[in-house]
Amino acid sequence: MEQKVHTSRQYEKELREIKENLMYLGVLVEKAIGEAVRSLLERDTEAARSVVDGDEAVDRLDEEIEEKCIRLLAIRQPAARDLRFITAAIKINAHLERIGDMAVTIARKAAALNEEPQLKPYIDLPRMADTARGMIRKSLDALMRENIAAAREVRLEDEVVDSLNEQIFRELLTFIIEDPRTTHRALLIIQISKSLERISDHATSIAKAVIYMITGENVRHTRADESVPGAMPEDER
């Protein structure tokens, strides 16, 4: 009997560690985005290099979380809600790792832009970054609190980032048309904007994984304005 209680507690501890590791990975990638954009705004190439170097820690934690999830699947053979959590955790982990890669891309483009005269004031890029970082934070908070409403908000905020990305693209296209000598710098800024847009897409996918974990409903192919089914009754999870 004692062994059964110990095993249950150990299992709960293992599940909790995965969730905590995902939260920490979220902190790492969110910080990387902030530093990458700051390196552009303040023309701080050293900060950009720090983001690139820091990606190794993100990759290590990504591998650690994946290994823990696979181990639980193999040894514990989880069912119902626990199985959905571990499945969602694997997906969320992959999205966070890709967000870390996008932060590195931004840092590298920022370092290249820092070598040339600034083309234009950076107004919309910081707004995109702040929104995307908030989406990551909110999606992971939804995971911790099992909050469907917060997950749905993340999906709606993705539209804000998409709109800013399109606005930046149109503005920079005008720069290129009017003066082809700006092409290289304009393309670098467009690539940064696109990376931020992709980060918001990954944050949205995290939110969708959270909704799946809580409700068992697959919303990967539904629009943000479509209603999300409520949570399933506890005895059906």
Backbone torsions as a table, in degrees:
resi	resn	phi	psi	omega
1	MET	NA	-43.0	179.3
2	GLU	-61.0	-39.7	-179.0
3	GLN	-64.0	-36.8	-179.6
4	LYS	-65.0	-42.9	177.9
5	VAL	-63.2	-44.3	-179.8
6	HIS	-60.4	-44.6	-179.7
7	THR	-61.4	-43.0	179.7
8	SER	-62.2	-44.4	179.3
9	ARG	-65.0	-39.6	178.6
10	GLN	-64.2	-40.4	178.4
11	TYR	-62.5	-45.0	177.8
12	GLU	-61.9	-38.8	178.7
13	LYS	-63.6	-41.8	-179.7
14	GLU	-65.3	-41.1	177.4
15	LEU	-64.7	-41.2	-179.9
16	ARG	-64.6	-38.8	179.7
17	GLU	-63.6	-39.3	177.9
18	ILE	-61.8	-45.3	-179.5
19	LYS	-63.3	-42.9	179.8
20	GLU	-66.0	-38.5	177.8
21	ASN	-65.7	-37.1	176.1
22	LEU	-63.7	-40.4	178.3
23	MET	-62.8	-42.9	-180.0
24	TYR	-66.4	-40.0	176.8
25	LEU	-62.0	-38.2	176.1
26	GLY	-61.4	-40.6	177.4
27	VAL	-62.0	-42.8	-178.9
28	LEU	-62.4	-46.5	-176.1
29	VAL	-74.4	-33.3	177.4
30	GLU	-64.6	-41.9	177.4
31	LYS	-64.1	-39.1	179.9
32	ALA	-62.1	-41.4	177.8
33	ILE	-61.7	-46.7	-179.4
34	GLY	-59.7	-43.7	-179.5
35	GLU	-69.3	-37.6	179.6
36	ALA	-63.1	-44.6	179.2
37	VAL	-69.8	-38.1	177.2
38	ARG	-62.0	-36.6	179.1
39	SER	-62.2	-29.4	177.1
40	LEU	-77.7	-47.6	-176.4
41	LEU	-64.6	-38.0	-177.1
42	GLU	-100.6	4.7	-179.4
43	ARG	52.5	46.9	-176.7
44	ASP	-106.0	89.5	-176.7
45	THR	-66.8	-29.4	178.6
46	GLU	-63.3	-37.9	177.5
47	ALA	-65.7	-37.1	177.8
48	ALA	-63.1	-42.7	178.9
49	ARG	-63.8	-35.4	179.3
50	SER	-64.1	-37.1	177.6
51	VAL	-64.7	-43.9	179.5
52	VAL	-61.7	-45.2	-179.6
53	ASP	-65.6	-33.4	-177.0
54	GLY	-73.2	-10.8	-178.0
55	ASP	-66.8	-22.5	179.0
56	GLU	-62.8	-39.8	178.6
57	ALA	-65.8	-37.5	177.5
58	VAL	-63.2	-44.6	-179.3
59	ASP	-64.7	-39.1	179.3
60	ARG	-63.8	-44.6	-179.1
61	LEU	-67.9	-36.5	176.1
62	ASP	-57.5	-46.3	-179.7
63	GLU	-65.8	-39.1	-179.5
64	GLU	-64.1	-44.5	-179.9
65	ILE	-65.0	-43.5	179.9
66	GLU	-60.7	-43.3	179.8
67	GLU	-63.0	-40.2	179.0
68	LYS	-64.1	-42.1	-180.0
69	CYS	-64.2	-45.3	-179.7
70	ILE	-64.4	-39.3	179.3
71	ARG	-62.2	-43.6	179.2
72	LEU	-64.5	-40.2	178.2
73	LEU	-61.0	-40.3	-176.3
74	ALA	-76.1	-41.9	-172.8
75	ILE	-90.3	-44.0	-174.7
76	ARG	-87.1	-21.8	-177.1
77	GLN	46.9	60.5	-175.6
78	PRO	-66.0	158.0	178.9
79	ALA	-133.5	165.1	174.4
80	ALA	51.0	-123.0	-172.4
81	ARG	-62.8	-41.9	179.4
82	ASP	-63.8	-38.5	178.3
83	LEU	-64.6	-41.7	178.0
84	ARG	-64.1	-38.6	179.1
85	PHE	-62.6	-48.0	-177.0
86	ILE	-66.2	-40.0	176.7
87	THR	-61.3	-44.8	178.1
88	ALA	-65.1	-38.2	-178.8
89	ALA	-62.4	-39.5	178.0
90	ILE	-62.2	-43.0	179.3
91	LYS	-66.7	-45.4	-179.0
92	ILE	-61.7	-42.3	178.6
93	ASN	-58.0	-44.2	180.0
94	ALA	-64.2	-41.1	179.2
95	HIS	-65.2	-40.0	179.3
96	LEU	-65.6	-38.5	177.7
97	GLU	-63.4	-40.0	178.2
98	ARG	-67.6	-35.0	175.4
99	ILE	-61.9	-40.8	176.5
100	GLY	-60.1	-39.9	177.1
101	ASP	-63.7	-39.1	178.3
102	MET	-65.0	-37.0	177.2
103	ALA	-63.1	-38.9	177.1
104	VAL	-64.2	-42.1	177.6
105	THR	-59.2	-45.4	178.8
106	ILE	-60.4	-43.7	-178.9
107	ALA	-62.3	-41.5	-179.8
108	ARG	-66.7	-41.7	177.9
109	LYS	-66.7	-37.2	178.0
110	ALA	-63.8	-42.3	178.8
111	ALA	-61.3	-39.5	178.2
112	ALA	-66.8	-41.0	179.2
113	LEU	-66.9	-31.9	-179.6
114	ASN	-65.4	-17.0	-180.0
115	GLU	-83.5	-7.9	-176.5
116	GLU	-124.0	162.5	176.1
117	PRO	-59.6	142.3	-178.3
118	GLN	-66.1	131.5	-175.8
119	LEU	-77.9	-41.1	-175.3
120	LYS	-157.7	161.0	174.7
121	PRO	-64.5	140.7	179.5
122	TYR	-93.6	99.9	-177.4
123	ILE	-109.8	-50.7	-176.0
124	ASP	-78.5	-30.1	-179.9
125	LEU	-60.6	-46.3	176.5
126	PRO	-61.8	-35.1	177.3
127	ARG	-64.5	-42.6	177.1
128	MET	-61.4	-44.5	-178.0
129	ALA	-63.6	-44.4	-180.0
130	ASP	-62.5	-41.8	179.5
131	THR	-65.8	-44.7	-179.5
132	ALA	-63.5	-42.0	178.3
133	ARG	-64.2	-39.7	177.4
134	GLY	-63.6	-35.8	178.3
135	MET	-65.1	-40.5	177.6
136	ILE	-62.7	-47.4	-178.7
137	ARG	-60.1	-45.3	-176.5
138	LYS	-69.5	-38.0	-179.4
139	SER	-66.5	-38.6	179.1
140	LEU	-74.2	-33.4	174.5
141	ASP	-64.5	-37.7	176.2
142	ALA	-62.1	-35.8	177.0
143	LEU	-64.5	-47.4	-177.2
144	MET	-65.4	-41.8	-175.0
145	ARG	-94.3	-4.9	-175.7
146	GLU	52.9	53.5	-173.4
147	ASN	-106.8	103.1	-178.6
148	ILE	-66.1	-39.0	-177.9
149	ALA	-59.8	-43.0	179.3
150	ALA	-64.9	-39.5	178.7
151	ALA	-63.1	-38.9	178.7
152	ARG	-67.0	-36.1	178.2
153	GLU	-62.1	-38.9	178.8
154	VAL	-59.1	-42.7	-178.4
155	ARG	-63.3	-35.5	179.6
156	LEU	-73.2	-34.8	-179.5
157	GLU	-67.5	-21.6	178.1
158	ASP	-59.3	-31.4	179.9
159	GLU	-66.0	-32.5	178.5
160	VAL	-64.2	-45.3	-179.5
161	VAL	-66.6	-40.8	178.2
162	ASP	-59.7	-42.1	-179.1
163	SER	-64.8	-42.8	179.0
164	LEU	-65.8	-38.1	178.9
165	ASN	-62.0	-44.0	178.6
166	GLU	-64.7	-38.7	179.6
167	GLN	-63.6	-44.1	178.6
168	ILE	-63.3	-43.1	179.9
169	PHE	-59.2	-47.0	-179.0
170	ARG	-63.0	-41.6	-179.3
171	GLU	-63.8	-44.4	-177.4
172	LEU	-73.6	-29.3	174.4
173	LEU	-62.2	-36.7	176.8
174	THR	-64.5	-41.2	177.2
175	PHE	-58.0	-46.3	-176.9
176	ILE	-64.2	-42.5	-179.1
177	ILE	-64.4	-42.1	-177.3
178	GLU	-74.5	-31.8	-179.8
179	ASP	-149.1	97.1	-178.0
180	PRO	-57.1	-20.0	179.1
181	ARG	-66.8	-15.4	179.6
182	THR	-88.4	-0.5	-171.3
183	THR	-54.8	-48.8	-175.8
184	HIS	-61.0	-48.8	-179.4
185	ARG	-65.3	-40.2	180.0
186	ALA	-63.1	-41.1	180.0
187	LEU	-66.0	-36.7	177.4
188	LEU	-63.0	-42.5	178.7
189	ILE	-66.1	-40.4	177.5
190	ILE	-60.7	-40.2	179.8
191	GLN	-66.0	-36.8	176.3
192	ILE	-65.2	-45.4	178.1
193	SER	-59.3	-42.9	179.4
194	LYS	-64.4	-37.8	178.1
195	SER	-64.0	-40.7	177.4
196	LEU	-65.6	-37.4	177.4
197	GLU	-64.7	-38.7	178.7
198	ARG	-69.9	-34.0	176.0
199	ILE	-60.8	-43.5	179.1
200	SER	-64.8	-33.6	175.9
201	ASP	-63.3	-43.0	178.6
202	HIS	-65.1	-40.0	177.9
203	ALA	-62.6	-38.1	176.8
204	THR	-64.1	-40.9	178.4
205	SER	-64.7	-35.0	175.5
206	ILE	-62.3	-44.9	179.1
207	ALA	-60.2	-40.6	178.2
208	LYS	-64.4	-38.2	178.0
209	ALA	-65.4	-35.7	177.9
210	VAL	-65.4	-43.4	178.5
211	ILE	-60.5	-41.6	177.5
212	TYR	-62.2	-43.7	-178.8
213	MET	-59.5	-42.3	-175.6
214	ILE	-76.6	-45.0	-170.5
215	THR	-104.0	-21.6	-173.8
216	GLY	81.7	3.8	-179.6
217	GLU	-94.2	131.1	178.3
218	ASN	-87.5	112.5	-177.3
219	VAL	-113.5	21.1	-177.7
220	ARG	-59.8	-33.3	-173.9
221	HIS	-110.7	20.0	175.6
222	THR	-102.4	152.6	178.2
223	ARG	-76.2	158.2	-178.7
224	ALA	-63.9	-27.7	-177.2
225	ASP	-87.8	0.5	176.9
226	GLU	-84.4	146.0	-177.9
227	SER	-67.5	143.2	177.9
228	VAL	-102.5	127.0	-177.9
229	PRO	-57.0	150.2	178.8
230	GLY	-72.5	171.8	-177.8
231	ALA	-64.2	145.2	177.6
232	MET	-71.0	151.8	174.8
233	PRO	-56.2	146.8	-175.0
234	GLU	-55.8	-38.1	-176.9
235	ASP	-75.6	-4.4	177.7
236	GLU	-102.9	-3.9	-176.4
237	ARG	-84.4	NA	NA
